[in-house]
Amino acid sequence: MPETCNLQLLPGPQTLTMSEGLFRIPLKSCIILPASQNRDILPAARRLQEAIGRILQLSLPLSAGIRSSVRPAASFCCNPLLPAQGYEITIAADGITVTYSTPEGAYYAVATLQQILEQCGRELPCLFIRDQPDFAARGLMLDISRNKIPKMETLYKIIDLMADLKLNQLQLYIEGSPFAYESFPQVWELETPITGDEILLLDAYCRERYIELVPNQNSFGHMEHWLTRPEFNRLAEIPEGFMLPDNMYDHDLYPDGLFMQPGTFHTGNPEVLKLLETMYDDLLPYFTSDHFNVGCDETYELGLGKSKALADSAGKGRLYLSFLLEIHKLVTARGKKMQFWGDIIIQHPELIPQLPKDIIAMEWGYSAEHPFEADTLKFREAQIPFYVCPGTSSWNSVTGRTDNMLANLRSAAVHGKDNGAIGYLITDWGDFGHWQHLPVSYAGYVYGAALAWNVRNNLDADVAGYLNRSVFRDRSDKTGQLLLDLGNYYKLESGALRPNDSELSMLLRSRLDNMGIARKLSPVQLDQLEAYIFGIENRLEELSPGCSDAGLVLQELANGIHFLKHAVQLARIKLQLAGEPDVLDPAVIRRLIKDLDLLLHDYRGLWIRRNRPGGLEQSVSRLLRLRGEYEDLLQSLPERPAAQSE
C-alpha cells in the first residue's frame, strides 16, 4: 500500500488487494456509462460525479458509451454474474472500473470510492476490491414516538449518513400520534406529527439512495396514547390500567410498584380490527415498500383482564398468536409482507412453527448478554425468516452506554449471520423523554452498519476514526473517541443490573424522596463519576469538528455532560437527605435550581434545532417535576445566616 494513502474503509470490504502504482485522475476526463439501456446506474454515476466535484474540485462530465476520443477517469461495467448488491472496484494505472450486477451494487461501490477519494485525493492507489453484504436487509429504526419527532432536514441528514454506510432500510417507529392520521385528526391536532405529504418526500428521497422506507406502526401493545382516550378506552384489555408484575420493573426506581396506563388491545372486541384497518389505510398508501412492521411487542396485560378466561383455557400464547394472525390478514390484504417483534412468541416456542411462512420475525434485545444465538435458532428451525434487531444503547443513558452497545451489536451480527438472519436492524429508542442528542447515537449507527455489511472484517471496526473522518470531519481527530468514552460513564456506577438503563439517568427521573438508586452509589463512586465526567468535559476544548453542524454538535455534547453532572449532584443531595437532612444548606439547593434552569434552557434550545416542537414539554416534564421538588425542599429548610451559607 502506498505510504501516502493508508486506507481506512468502513464498512471494511470482503476482500481488498493492493498493488503497485498510482492512478492520477486527469483534469480532462469523463465518467463512462455503459450503453443507453443501462441508465439504471445513473444515480451511482451522479453520486461519483458529485463526490469528485466536492472532494477534488474537478468537474467531470458523464459520457455514455466507449469511444477513443474520450479519456475515462472511471467506467461502469455490468456483470450479471456478480451477487445482488455486490460490486468490484479496480483501480489501475489507466483508470477506475466499477463492476456491478445491480444498480444498488454500483451505488455501494461509489460509497467506497468516496472514502478512497476523501483519504487519497487525486492520486489513488492501484487496488482491487470485491465486496458484497452479509445481510440483504440492513436497516435503522428511529423512535419518533417518544416525544422527539425530527425535522425533515434532520431526517434527510440521517438518510445521507445511511447511504454512506450502505444501509438500505429505514423504519420510523410509530405509536401514539407522531403520524397525522387523516381519519383521526383529534388524536394529533395539538402535536407536530409527520404528515402523509412528508412521508411521500421521505420515501422518494430514500429510493434515490436505494433505501427502503418501511412503515412501522405498533398494533397490539404500546397503544396507551389511543386507549387512554375516552373514545377508544373500551377497546383496552384493562381499561382502568394495571400494576406491572413485580419481576418487570426496577424496584429501586419504583419502590411502590409501577402503575401502567391501558396499553394492550382486547383481542375479543371486533372494533379493534376495524380501528387497525382504518389506521393502516391512513398510513400505508404513502409508502412504496412491500414491508410493514406491525410491532406487537410487550403486550403486558394480555390475558389479565377481559380475556383472562380465554387465556386460562386456551393459553396466553395461543391468544397472542390468534390475534397476530388476524393482523397478518389485514397486512397481506394490503399487499404487504408483515414484520413483527418476536419477544412474545419466543416465550411460546411451540407456537413458532404455526406462524405463516411469509411473516418476518424481528428478534430484538439490547443487552450485551441477550440470547441472540438461542432465540434465532428457534426461528431458523421453524423456517420463519427473521431479522436480528440490536440497539444503540443511547436511550435512558443521556450520553450512551458504549461497551454494552458494541457488544450487543456484535452479538446480534455474529449469531444472526450464523443462524441465517435475512436482515439486521439497528434500533434507536427514546424512552422517558428521549433526552439523548442525535450525535450520541452515531457510534451505534456506524458500528452496526459495518457489521451488517460484513461481520468478519468489521468486528474491530475503527468507529472513532470513521466518526472523525466522515461524520464530524474533525481536524483534531478526537471527537469520535470522546463520544465513545462519554458513553462509558455507566461503568463507574454501582454495578447493579439495570437493563436498558443507567443510574444517572434513573436519578433524574426518580422522585426526590426516592433514595433507592442513590443508596446504591457510594460517595467514592460519585467522586469517580464526577472526575470522569469532568475529565471528558475538559477535552471538549481540544475538539475541532468541521462538519456543517459542528457548533451544534459541540453544544449537544456539552449539554449531555451537563445532564450527567447534575445527576451526580442530585445523588449527593439525596444521600444527605437520607443521612443528615438537618445540615442541608439552602444555598446548595438554590444552586441546584439555577443549574437545572440553565440545563433546561440549553436543552430546549438544542431540541428545536433538530426536532419539531411537539413533544418537548412532555420530554422536560420529569425535570420540571424535579425542579418543583427542589423548590418544595427549599421552602422546608430553615434559612441560615449568610456567613454559614458560604
Secondary structure, 3 states (H helix, E strand, C coil): CCCCCCCCCCCCCCEEEEEEEEEECCCCCEEEECCHHHHHHHHHHHHHHHHHHHHHCCCCCEEECCCCCCCEEEEEEECCCCCCCCEEEEEECCEEEEEECCHHHHHHHHHHHHHHHHHHCCEEEEEEEEECCCCCEEEEEEECCCCCCECHHHHHHHHHHHHHCCCCEEEEEECCCCECCCCCHHHHCCCCCECHHHHHHHHHHHHCCCCEEEEEECCCCCCHHHHCCCCCHHHECCCCCEECCHHHCCCCCCCCCCEECCCCECCCCHHHHHHHHHHHHHHHHHCCCCEEECCCCCCCCCCCCCCHHHHHHHCHHHHHHHHHHHHHHHHHHCCCEEEEECCCHHHCHHHHHHCCCCCEEEEECCCCCCCHHHHHHHHHHCCCCEEEECECCCCCCCCCCHHHHHHHHHHHHHHHHHCCCCEEEEEECCCCCCCCCCHHHHHHHHHHHHHHHCCHHHCCCCHHHHHHHHHCCCCCCCHHHHHHHHCCHHHHCCCCCCCCCCHHHHHHHCCCCCCHHHHHCCHHHHHHHHHHHHHHHHHHHHCCCCCCCHHHHHHHHHHHHHHHHHHHHHHHHHHHHHHCHHHCCHHHHHHHHHHHHHHHHHHHHHHHHHECCCCHHHHHHHHHHHHHHHHHHHHHCCCCCHHHHC
